[in-house]
Amino acid sequence: MKQIISHFTDDDLYKFTMCCSVIDNFPRARVKYSFTDRDGTVYPDGFADRLAEQVAMLENLVITDEEIDFMKRRCPYIPHWFYNYLRGYRFNREWVAARQDEEGHLHVDIEGSWADTILLEVKVLAIISELYYRMTGQAEHFDYTDYYRKSYRKAERLLDAGCRFSDFGTRRRASFMAEDTVVRAMKDCCTGGKWNGKFVGTSNVYLAMKYDLTPVGTMAHEFVSAIGGMYGPQMANHIAMDSWRQTFRGALGTYLYDTFGWDIFSLNFSEDFANLFKGLRVDSGDNREQLRKIVGKYRSLGIDPKTKQVTFSNALNTDKAIEIQQYAREYCQPSFGIGTHFTNDFEGVSPLNIVIKLTAAKITEAWPFYNDTCKLSEDNGKHTGKPEVIARFKAALNREK
């Protein structure tokens, strides 16, 4: 079967920035990840074997001089020593174990050095999604000409409403061609006239290079989640923000705050961090409620929230983004990261509801995995991790839900 991921930087920017900070701050850390299909999808016979073949194909990927030159030009906050690491980086199929149970459900586990395995999550998810549509025959019916027109119309509506938005859709895209089509359509639309809004760029580094756009992104929940596993959830946000500051010196200033919930983050979000980071990302919970908390926190610190960017990325579509834009612009500088709605919105096709989450971390290979970790969402019922671990972390943070 044709290789699905054929470019080293066909990946989200935040995987590279997190990898850089991991090497800088936690160079000996080791982690475990686990795949979850929230809909309990039954995968075609032999799917795990085909997935294993695609993972093995990743071993032939190497970063090119063109990719490095682009990242140096467009991502000046990344220290140049990191590119020496990427030049020598090689994927290893032994880090990934995939199997199907008797019912056909998919199980994927990843384990290894954090600095190595951190670059697998997005690629493996993108492989699973595209492979599923290929093996079920749905990919044969994808009409990319129509998809370009559909994506262009979405961009027109968002731009006309004054939205600043980015493509965040690599992980659950229907195919590489689907995301490529989206980015091309939205760039064409943005450059085709004068608009109130702006297509800021894409989280996919390779597509940003192909279309000469800005790669967009900062961090994912796994950064805070791993630190919570190593040190406990109470101070995980403080350690994460401080580590980020040490690596990027004030650049990459949008912080993803909801790994263990708003309340514990708010306690860690002191005035120095509030001034350092240019804004926050809302990725779970009710958008209006979360915005009220953010605005209240900034005002309590004597900071005008209108000077801060709030990025909304919680299961957005065009209508939701425009609705949020109408009320959020009165309180902050809203922006939007839109994923599956952009890259997996073919007629009659259901996007897979899949994630890969970090489940355990240890600060050195010499220690045992003494404390698993989890993610506590602001959305009730969407916590990720073993039930007993979730219960332990909620108890440590005095959370009821």
C-alpha positions as CSV (number, residue, x, y, z in Angstrom):
1,M,0.0,0.0,0.0
2,K,1.2,3.5,-0.8
3,Q,3.0,5.3,2.0
4,I,0.6,7.7,3.7
5,I,3.0,10.0,5.5
6,S,5.8,10.8,3.0
7,H,7.2,14.1,4.4
8,F,9.0,14.5,7.7
9,T,7.2,17.8,8.5
10,D,3.8,16.5,7.6
11,D,3.0,17.1,11.2
12,D,1.6,19.7,13.5
13,L,4.0,22.5,14.6
14,Y,3.3,21.9,18.3
15,K,4.9,18.5,18.1
16,F,8.2,20.1,17.1
17,T,8.1,22.9,19.6
18,M,7.2,20.5,22.4
19,C,10.0,18.2,21.3
20,C,12.4,21.0,21.5
21,S,11.3,22.0,25.0
22,V,11.3,18.4,26.2
23,I,15.0,18.0,25.1
24,D,15.8,21.3,26.8
25,N,14.0,20.6,30.1
26,F,13.4,16.8,30.4
27,P,16.0,15.1,28.2
28,R,15.8,11.7,30.0
29,A,12.1,11.5,30.4
30,R,10.2,8.4,29.2
31,V,6.5,8.1,28.4
32,K,3.7,5.9,27.4
33,Y,0.8,6.8,25.1
34,S,-2.5,5.0,24.4
35,F,-5.0,5.2,21.5
36,T,-8.7,5.7,22.2
37,D,-11.6,5.5,19.7
38,R,-14.4,7.2,21.5
39,D,-17.0,5.7,19.2
40,G,-15.8,2.1,19.6
41,T,-15.3,1.7,15.8
42,V,-14.9,-1.8,14.4
43,Y,-12.0,-1.6,12.0
44,P,-11.6,-3.8,8.9
45,D,-9.9,-7.2,9.2
46,G,-6.1,-6.8,9.0
47,F,-6.2,-3.1,9.8
48,A,-3.7,-3.3,12.6
49,D,-1.2,-5.1,10.3
50,R,-1.6,-2.4,7.6
51,L,-1.1,0.2,10.3
52,A,2.1,-1.5,11.4
53,E,3.3,-1.5,7.8
54,Q,2.7,2.3,7.6
55,V,4.5,2.9,10.9
56,A,7.5,0.9,9.5
57,M,7.5,3.1,6.4
58,L,8.1,6.1,8.7
59,E,11.6,4.8,9.3
60,N,12.6,6.1,5.8
61,L,11.6,9.7,6.6
62,V,14.4,12.2,7.0
63,I,14.1,16.0,7.3
64,T,15.3,17.8,4.2
65,D,17.4,21.0,3.9
66,E,14.3,22.7,2.3
67,E,12.2,21.9,5.4
68,I,14.9,23.1,7.8
69,D,15.5,26.3,5.8
70,F,11.7,27.0,5.9
71,M,11.4,26.4,9.6
72,K,14.4,28.6,10.3
73,R,12.8,31.4,8.3
74,R,9.3,31.1,9.6
75,C,9.9,29.8,13.1
76,P,12.8,32.0,14.4
77,Y,11.9,31.2,18.0
78,I,13.2,27.6,17.6
79,P,16.9,27.4,18.6
80,H,19.1,26.2,15.8
81,W,20.6,23.4,17.9
82,F,17.2,21.6,17.5
83,Y,17.7,21.2,13.8
84,N,20.9,19.1,14.4
85,Y,18.7,16.8,16.5
86,L,16.1,16.6,13.7
87,R,18.7,15.8,11.1
88,G,19.7,12.7,13.0
89,Y,16.2,11.7,14.1
90,R,14.9,8.4,12.8
91,F,11.5,6.8,13.6
92,N,11.5,3.2,15.0
93,R,8.7,0.8,14.5
94,E,9.5,-0.9,17.8
95,W,8.1,2.1,19.7
96,V,4.6,1.3,18.5
97,A,2.5,-1.8,19.2
98,A,-0.8,-2.2,17.3
99,R,-3.4,-5.0,17.4
100,Q,-7.1,-5.7,17.0
101,D,-9.2,-7.6,19.4
102,E,-11.8,-10.3,18.5
103,E,-14.5,-7.7,17.9
104,G,-12.2,-5.7,15.5
105,H,-11.5,-2.8,17.9
106,L,-8.1,-1.2,17.4
107,H,-5.5,-0.9,20.2
108,V,-2.3,1.1,19.8
109,D,0.3,1.7,22.5
110,I,3.5,3.8,22.2
111,E,6.4,3.8,24.6
112,G,9.9,5.2,24.7
113,S,12.0,8.3,25.2
114,W,9.7,11.4,25.3
115,A,11.9,13.3,22.9
116,D,11.6,10.4,20.4
117,T,8.0,9.3,20.7
118,I,6.6,12.8,20.8
119,L,6.8,13.0,17.0
120,L,4.6,9.9,16.5
121,E,1.1,10.9,17.8
122,V,-0.1,13.2,15.0
123,K,1.4,11.0,12.3
124,V,-0.1,7.8,13.6
125,L,-3.6,9.4,14.0
126,A,-3.4,10.8,10.4
127,I,-2.4,7.3,9.2
128,I,-5.2,5.6,11.1
129,S,-7.8,8.0,9.7
130,E,-6.7,7.9,6.0
131,L,-6.1,4.1,6.2
132,Y,-9.6,3.6,7.5
133,Y,-11.2,5.4,4.5
134,R,-9.0,3.5,2.1
135,M,-9.7,0.1,3.5
136,T,-13.5,0.7,3.7
137,G,-13.6,2.0,0.2
138,Q,-14.9,5.5,1.1
139,A,-11.8,7.2,-0.2
140,E,-12.7,6.2,-3.8
141,H,-15.7,8.6,-3.7
142,F,-13.9,11.7,-2.4
143,D,-14.5,14.6,-4.8
144,Y,-11.7,17.0,-4.3
145,T,-12.9,19.5,-6.9
146,D,-16.1,19.9,-5.0
147,Y,-14.2,19.9,-1.7
148,Y,-12.1,22.8,-2.9
149,R,-15.3,24.8,-3.6
150,K,-16.8,23.8,-0.2
151,S,-13.6,24.9,1.6
152,Y,-13.5,28.2,-0.3
153,R,-17.0,29.0,0.8
154,K,-16.2,28.3,4.4
155,A,-13.2,30.7,4.1
156,E,-15.4,33.4,2.5
157,R,-17.9,33.2,5.4
158,L,-15.2,33.3,8.1
159,L,-13.2,36.1,6.5
160,D,-16.4,38.2,5.9
161,A,-17.3,37.8,9.6
162,G,-13.8,39.1,10.7
163,C,-12.5,35.8,12.0
164,R,-8.8,35.1,12.3
165,F,-8.5,31.4,11.8
166,S,-6.1,28.5,11.1
167,D,-6.3,25.0,9.9
168,F,-5.8,22.5,12.8
169,G,-6.9,19.5,11.0
170,T,-4.0,17.1,10.4
171,R,-4.8,14.5,13.1
172,R,-8.2,13.4,11.9
173,R,-8.1,14.4,8.3
174,A,-9.8,12.2,5.7
175,S,-6.6,12.2,3.7
176,F,-3.5,14.2,3.0
177,M,-5.1,15.4,-0.2
178,A,-8.1,16.7,1.8
179,E,-6.0,18.9,4.0
180,D,-3.9,20.0,1.0
181,T,-7.1,21.0,-0.7
182,V,-8.4,23.0,2.3
183,V,-5.2,24.9,2.7
184,R,-4.9,25.7,-1.0
185,A,-8.6,26.9,-1.1
186,M,-8.3,29.1,1.9
187,K,-5.1,30.7,0.8
188,D,-6.6,31.4,-2.6
189,C,-9.7,32.9,-1.0
190,C,-7.7,35.0,1.4
191,T,-5.6,36.5,-1.4
192,G,-8.5,36.9,-3.7
193,G,-9.9,40.1,-2.1
194,K,-9.9,42.5,0.9
195,W,-11.5,40.9,4.0
196,N,-12.3,41.8,7.6
197,G,-10.7,38.6,8.8
198,K,-7.6,36.6,8.0
199,F,-6.5,33.1,7.2
200,V,-3.5,33.0,9.6
201,G,-2.0,29.7,8.4
202,T,-1.9,26.0,9.2
203,S,-0.6,23.8,12.0
204,N,0.8,21.4,9.3
205,V,4.4,22.4,8.8
206,Y,4.8,20.8,5.4
207,L,1.7,22.4,4.0
208,A,2.7,25.7,5.4
209,M,6.0,25.3,3.5
210,K,4.2,24.2,0.3
211,Y,1.9,27.2,0.3
212,D,4.3,29.7,1.9
213,L,2.2,30.2,5.0
214,T,2.9,30.6,8.7
215,P,3.0,27.3,10.7
216,V,0.7,27.8,13.7
217,G,0.7,26.2,17.1
218,T,2.2,26.1,20.5
219,M,1.7,23.1,22.7
220,A,-0.7,20.2,23.4
221,H,-2.1,18.8,26.6
222,E,0.6,16.1,26.7
223,F,3.2,18.6,27.8
224,V,1.3,19.5,31.0
225,S,0.0,16.0,31.4
226,A,3.5,14.4,31.4
227,I,4.7,17.0,34.0
228,G,1.7,16.2,36.1
229,G,2.7,12.5,36.0
230,M,6.2,13.3,37.0
231,Y,5.6,16.0,39.7
232,G,1.8,15.9,40.4
233,P,-1.0,18.0,39.0
234,Q,-1.0,20.9,41.5
235,M,2.1,22.6,40.2
236,A,2.2,21.1,36.7
237,N,1.0,24.3,34.9
238,H,3.6,26.4,36.7
239,I,6.4,24.0,35.8
240,A,5.1,23.8,32.2
241,M,4.9,27.6,31.8
242,D,8.3,28.1,33.4
243,S,9.9,25.4,31.2
244,W,8.3,27.0,28.1
245,R,9.8,30.3,29.1
246,Q,13.2,28.8,29.5
247,T,13.2,27.4,26.0
248,F,11.5,30.0,24.0
249,R,12.2,33.2,25.9
250,G,8.7,34.7,25.6
251,A,8.0,33.6,22.0
252,L,5.2,31.0,21.3
253,G,3.0,32.7,23.8
254,T,-0.4,31.0,23.6
255,Y,-0.9,28.7,26.6
256,L,-3.2,25.7,26.6
257,Y,-4.6,25.8,30.1
258,D,-7.2,23.1,30.5
259,T,-5.2,19.9,31.0
260,F,-6.3,19.6,34.7
261,G,-9.1,22.2,34.6
262,W,-9.4,26.0,35.0
263,D,-9.3,26.2,38.8
264,I,-5.8,24.8,39.3
265,F,-4.5,26.6,36.3
266,S,-5.8,29.9,37.6
267,L,-3.9,29.4,40.8
268,N,-0.7,28.9,38.8
269,F,-1.4,31.8,36.4
270,S,0.4,34.5,38.2
271,E,0.9,38.1,37.0
272,D,4.3,37.4,35.5
273,F,3.0,34.5,33.4
274,A,-0.1,36.5,32.4
275,N,2.1,39.2,31.1
276,L,4.5,36.8,29.4
277,F,2.0,34.8,27.4
278,K,0.2,36.6,24.7
279,G,-3.0,34.6,25.4
280,L,-4.8,31.4,26.2
281,R,-6.4,28.6,24.2
282,V,-9.9,27.3,25.0
283,D,-10.2,23.6,24.0
284,S,-12.9,22.3,26.2
285,G,-15.9,23.5,28.2
286,D,-18.6,26.0,27.3
287,N,-16.9,28.8,25.3
288,R,-18.8,31.7,26.9
289,E,-18.2,30.4,30.4
290,Q,-14.5,29.8,29.7
291,L,-14.2,33.3,28.2
292,R,-15.8,34.9,31.3
293,K,-13.3,33.1,33.5
294,I,-10.4,34.3,31.3
295,V,-11.6,37.9,31.2
296,G,-12.1,37.9,35.0
297,K,-8.7,36.5,35.7
298,Y,-6.9,39.1,33.5
299,R,-8.9,41.9,35.1
300,S,-8.1,40.6,38.6
301,L,-4.4,41.0,37.6
302,G,-4.9,44.5,36.3
303,I,-4.5,43.4,32.7
304,D,-6.9,44.6,30.0
305,P,-8.2,41.4,28.4
306,K,-8.6,43.2,25.1
307,T,-4.8,43.2,24.8
308,K,-4.8,39.4,24.9
309,Q,-5.5,36.7,22.3
310,V,-7.9,33.9,23.1
311,T,-7.8,31.0,20.7
312,F,-10.9,28.9,20.5
313,S,-10.4,25.3,19.2
314,N,-13.1,23.2,20.9
315,A,-14.8,21.1,18.1
316,L,-15.5,24.2,16.0
317,N,-17.3,24.6,12.7
318,T,-17.9,27.6,10.6
319,D,-21.1,28.6,12.3
320,K,-19.7,28.2,15.8
321,A,-16.7,30.3,15.0
322,I,-18.7,33.1,13.6
323,E,-21.0,33.0,16.6
324,I,-18.1,33.2,19.0
325,Q,-16.5,36.0,17.0
326,Q,-19.6,38.1,17.5
327,Y,-19.5,38.2,21.3
328,A,-15.8,37.5,22.0
329,R,-14.5,40.5,20.0
330,E,-15.9,42.7,22.7
331,Y,-13.7,41.2,25.4
332,C,-10.5,40.0,23.8
333,Q,-8.7,39.3,20.5
334,P,-10.4,36.1,19.3
335,S,-8.9,33.6,17.0
336,F,-9.9,30.1,15.9
337,G,-8.2,26.8,15.3
338,I,-10.5,24.6,13.3
339,G,-9.7,21.0,12.6
340,T,-12.0,18.1,11.6
341,H,-14.6,20.5,10.2
342,F,-12.0,21.7,7.7
343,T,-10.2,18.4,6.8
344,N,-12.9,15.7,7.1
345,D,-16.2,17.1,5.9
346,F,-17.1,15.0,2.9
347,E,-20.8,14.3,2.3
348,G,-21.9,11.1,3.9
349,V,-18.6,10.5,5.6
350,S,-18.3,10.2,9.4
351,P,-15.0,11.5,10.9
352,L,-13.3,9.1,13.3
353,N,-13.5,10.3,16.9
354,I,-9.9,9.2,17.8
355,V,-7.2,10.5,20.1
356,I,-3.8,9.3,21.3
357,K,-3.1,10.5,24.9
358,L,-0.1,10.3,27.1
359,T,-0.9,8.0,30.0
360,A,2.4,7.7,32.0
361,A,5.7,9.6,32.4
362,K,8.9,9.3,34.4
363,I,11.7,11.8,34.6
364,T,14.5,9.3,33.9
365,E,14.9,5.8,32.4
366,A,16.4,4.6,35.7
367,W,13.1,5.0,37.6
368,P,9.9,2.9,37.3
369,F,6.7,4.3,35.9
370,Y,5.6,5.2,39.5
371,N,2.6,7.5,38.7
372,D,0.4,7.2,35.6
373,T,-1.2,10.5,34.4
374,C,-4.4,11.6,32.7
375,K,-6.2,14.6,31.3
376,L,-9.1,16.2,33.1
377,S,-11.3,18.0,30.5
378,E,-13.6,20.9,31.2
379,D,-16.2,18.8,29.4
380,N,-17.8,16.4,31.7
381,G,-17.4,12.8,30.6
382,K,-14.4,13.5,28.4
383,H,-11.6,12.9,30.9
384,T,-8.8,10.7,29.4
385,G,-6.9,8.0,31.4
386,K,-7.5,5.1,33.6
387,P,-10.5,5.5,35.9
388,E,-8.4,5.0,39.1
389,V,-5.8,7.6,37.9
390,I,-8.5,10.1,37.0
391,A,-10.0,9.6,40.5
392,R,-6.6,10.1,42.1
393,F,-5.9,13.3,40.3
394,K,-9.4,14.7,40.9
395,A,-8.9,14.0,44.6
396,A,-5.6,15.8,44.6
397,L,-7.2,18.8,43.0
398,N,-10.4,18.7,45.1
399,R,-12.5,18.3,41.9
400,E,-15.9,16.8,42.0
401,K,-16.5,16.5,38.2
